[in-house]
Amino acid sequence: MSGHAGVLSDAAPTSGTPDAAVPTSDRGTTERPVADRAVPTPTSSEVPREAQEPSTQGHILVVDDHEDNIEVLKVRLESWGYGTASCSNGAEALAYVEQSPPDLILLDVMMPEISGIEVARRIKGNTALPFIPIIMQTALDSTEDKVEGLEAGADDYITKPIDFAELKARLRSMLRIKRLQEALEEREKELLEVNERLRFMSQTDGLTGLDNRRHLNERIDEMFQHAQRLNEAFSLVMCDLDKFKSVNDTYGHQAGDEVLKQLARILKEEAREIDRVGRYGGEEFMLLLPGTVLDAAVTFAERVRKRIEAHTFTFDGGSLQRTASFGVSGWPHPTISDSDGLVRTADDALYVAKETGRNRVIRYDGDEFNAHQPTQHGADADSSPDFAAADSGDSTQR
């Protein structure tokens, strides 16, 4: 590939004016390009190599191994209102971009050690960087450089000797594309955030922050099918706060809401990370316990029942105590073939708990419902042959 050390000329140069052509030379000669001395202050000696203050026009990194080219370009760019920085080799440019990404890079193709094409390839291959337009500087007759540079990820190119009017137009075009790209990315980010909020709202109970009924139903199906595939235990617990209506009637709905939020916190604290806890409706809650056999689920429910019974619910203007009733069902079970069956049997068990005195845990055992009965209340199980009393002692530790 061929290149020119010299840089710039305007479309219609006039001797002695700021737009006069700058002589060019091949890299193999000793001749060096001369900066445009007619350009007013700041002079080239006053332009620091480090990054200038941010500019509303944009911040441009000039990468070239010829100091004279860098100085001429920087002076001209700054006269157009751009902030500038410069690097004299590819390694330096890569380090600079990593630390402080510019708005645009004006990159020479031919540089020692790491070529401009390789620099472009590495920058465009770094997904952690924002979109940075790269304009390659290449020899007038170097089609090979143009093609290779564009394939490496360069966004545009300009030939040497550089025409200032053309350069100015290409800079504006590339920076306009960058602004549009940034606006698009920001819009996409906003849409993702909105979608995430909508997803959260569609799955979450607004009062308690737990899963809502819709999301619970989706999760039940997924978790039940997963348990069937792996032949793993899966249990479901229904929890209903006893005599909750009297809380709203006596203390008002704000107090009732606070009671429900405190109950939700208790359930969430008692559950494991892999469990799902949700508000099924009103004062009724559901807990999905993957990998949990029925006995362990009953033990868990009994522990939660005792904690609720001992808890004092506080709210603005008062406090109270309430108990809760639980229905528990588990799979595998010969009479349960799907998630609907698991929900139905747990709900039936909860109904039995309510009908037989409240503040108890009832488990579904096929043709009968067995109860954990708190001795301090002395409530008897239903005398129907479909129900049988069970020892309230804890079973397998969950």
Secondary structure in CASP SS format (residue, H / E / C, confidence):
PFRMAT SS
TARGET T0000
AUTHOR 0000-0000-0000
METHOD secondary structure of the structure
MODEL  1
M C 1.00
S C 1.00
G C 1.00
H E 1.00
A C 1.00
G C 1.00
V C 1.00
L E 1.00
S E 1.00
D C 1.00
A C 1.00
A C 1.00
P C 1.00
T C 1.00
S C 1.00
G C 1.00
T C 1.00
P C 1.00
D C 1.00
A C 1.00
A C 1.00
V C 1.00
P C 1.00
T C 1.00
S C 1.00
D E 1.00
R C 1.00
G C 1.00
T C 1.00
T C 1.00
E C 1.00
R C 1.00
P C 1.00
V C 1.00
A C 1.00
D C 1.00
R C 1.00
A C 1.00
V C 1.00
P C 1.00
T C 1.00
P C 1.00
T C 1.00
S H 1.00
S H 1.00
E H 1.00
V C 1.00
P C 1.00
R C 1.00
E C 1.00
A C 1.00
Q C 1.00
E C 1.00
P C 1.00
S C 1.00
T C 1.00
Q C 1.00
G C 1.00
H E 1.00
I E 1.00
L E 1.00
V E 1.00
V E 1.00
D C 1.00
D C 1.00
H C 1.00
E H 1.00
D H 1.00
N H 1.00
I H 1.00
E H 1.00
V H 1.00
L H 1.00
K H 1.00
V H 1.00
R H 1.00
L H 1.00
E H 1.00
S H 1.00
W C 1.00
G C 1.00
Y C 1.00
G E 1.00
T E 1.00
A E 1.00
S E 1.00
C E 1.00
S C 1.00
N C 1.00
G H 1.00
A H 1.00
E H 1.00
A H 1.00
L H 1.00
A H 1.00
Y H 1.00
V H 1.00
E H 1.00
Q H 1.00
S C 1.00
P C 1.00
P C 1.00
D C 1.00
L E 1.00
I E 1.00
L E 1.00
L E 1.00
D E 1.00
V C 1.00
M C 1.00
M C 1.00
P C 1.00
E C 1.00
I C 1.00
S C 1.00
G H 1.00
I H 1.00
E H 1.00
V H 1.00
A H 1.00
R H 1.00
R H 1.00
I H 1.00
K H 1.00
G H 1.00
N C 1.00
T C 1.00
A C 1.00
L C 1.00
P C 1.00
F C 1.00
I C 1.00
P C 1.00
I E 1.00
I E 1.00
M E 1.00
Q E 1.00
T E 1.00
A E 1.00
L C 1.00
D C 1.00
S C 1.00
T H 1.00
E H 1.00
D H 1.00
K H 1.00
V H 1.00
E H 1.00
G H 1.00
L H 1.00
E H 1.00
A H 1.00
G C 1.00
A C 1.00
D C 1.00
D E 1.00
Y E 1.00
I E 1.00
T E 1.00
K E 1.00
P C 1.00
I E 1.00
D E 1.00
F H 1.00
A H 1.00
E H 1.00
L H 1.00
K H 1.00
A H 1.00
R H 1.00
L H 1.00
R H 1.00
S H 1.00
M H 1.00
L H 1.00
R H 1.00
I H 1.00
K H 1.00
R H 1.00
L H 1.00
Q H 1.00
E H 1.00
A H 1.00
L H 1.00
E H 1.00
E H 1.00
R H 1.00
E H 1.00
K H 1.00
E H 1.00
L H 1.00
L H 1.00
E H 1.00
V H 1.00
N H 1.00
E H 1.00
R H 1.00
L H 1.00
R H 1.00
F H 1.00
M H 1.00
S H 1.00
Q H 1.00
T E 1.00
D C 1.00
G C 1.00
L C 1.00
T C 1.00
G C 1.00
L C 1.00
D E 1.00
N C 1.00
R H 1.00
R H 1.00
H H 1.00
L H 1.00
N H 1.00
E H 1.00
R H 1.00
I H 1.00
D H 1.00
E H 1.00
M H 1.00
F H 1.00
Q H 1.00
H H 1.00
A H 1.00
Q H 1.00
R H 1.00
L H 1.00
N C 1.00
E C 1.00
A C 1.00
F E 1.00
S E 1.00
L E 1.00
V E 1.00
M E 1.00
C E 1.00
D E 1.00
L E 1.00
D C 1.00
K C 1.00
F H 1.00
K H 1.00
S H 1.00
V H 1.00
N H 1.00
D H 1.00
T H 1.00
Y H 1.00
G C 1.00
H H 1.00
Q H 1.00
A H 1.00
G H 1.00
D H 1.00
E H 1.00
V H 1.00
L H 1.00
K H 1.00
Q H 1.00
L H 1.00
A H 1.00
R H 1.00
I H 1.00
L H 1.00
K H 1.00
E H 1.00
E H 1.00
A C 1.00
R C 1.00
E C 1.00
I C 1.00
D C 1.00
R E 1.00
V E 1.00
G E 1.00
R E 1.00
Y E 1.00
G E 1.00
G C 1.00
E C 1.00
E E 1.00
F E 1.00
M E 1.00
L E 1.00
L E 1.00
L E 1.00
P E 1.00
G C 1.00
T C 1.00
V C 1.00
L H 1.00
D H 1.00
A H 1.00
A H 1.00
V H 1.00
T H 1.00
F H 1.00
A H 1.00
E H 1.00
R H 1.00
V H 1.00
R H 1.00
K H 1.00
R H 1.00
I H 1.00
E H 1.00
A H 1.00
H C 1.00
T C 1.00
F E 1.00
T E 1.00
F E 1.00
D C 1.00
G C 1.00
G E 1.00
S E 1.00
L E 1.00
Q C 1.00
R C 1.00
T C 1.00
A E 1.00
S E 1.00
F E 1.00
G E 1.00
V E 1.00
S E 1.00
G E 1.00
W E 1.00
P C 1.00
H E 1.00
P C 1.00
T C 1.00
I E 1.00
S C 1.00
D C 1.00
S H 1.00
D H 1.00
G H 1.00
L H 1.00
V H 1.00
R H 1.00
T H 1.00
A H 1.00
D H 1.00
D H 1.00
A H 1.00
L H 1.00
Y H 1.00
V H 1.00
A H 1.00
K H 1.00
E H 1.00
T C 1.00
G C 1.00
R C 1.00
N C 1.00
R C 1.00
V E 1.00
I E 1.00
R E 1.00
Y E 1.00
D C 1.00
G C 1.00
D C 1.00
E C 1.00
F E 1.00
N E 1.00
A E 1.00
H E 1.00
Q C 1.00
P C 1.00
T C 1.00
Q C 1.00
H C 1.00
G C 1.00
A C 1.00
D C 1.00
A C 1.00
D C 1.00
S C 1.00
S C 1.00
P C 1.00
D C 1.00
F E 1.00
A E 1.00
A E 1.00
A E 1.00
D C 1.00
S C 1.00
G C 1.00
D C 1.00
S C 1.00
T C 1.00
Q C 1.00
R C 1.00
END
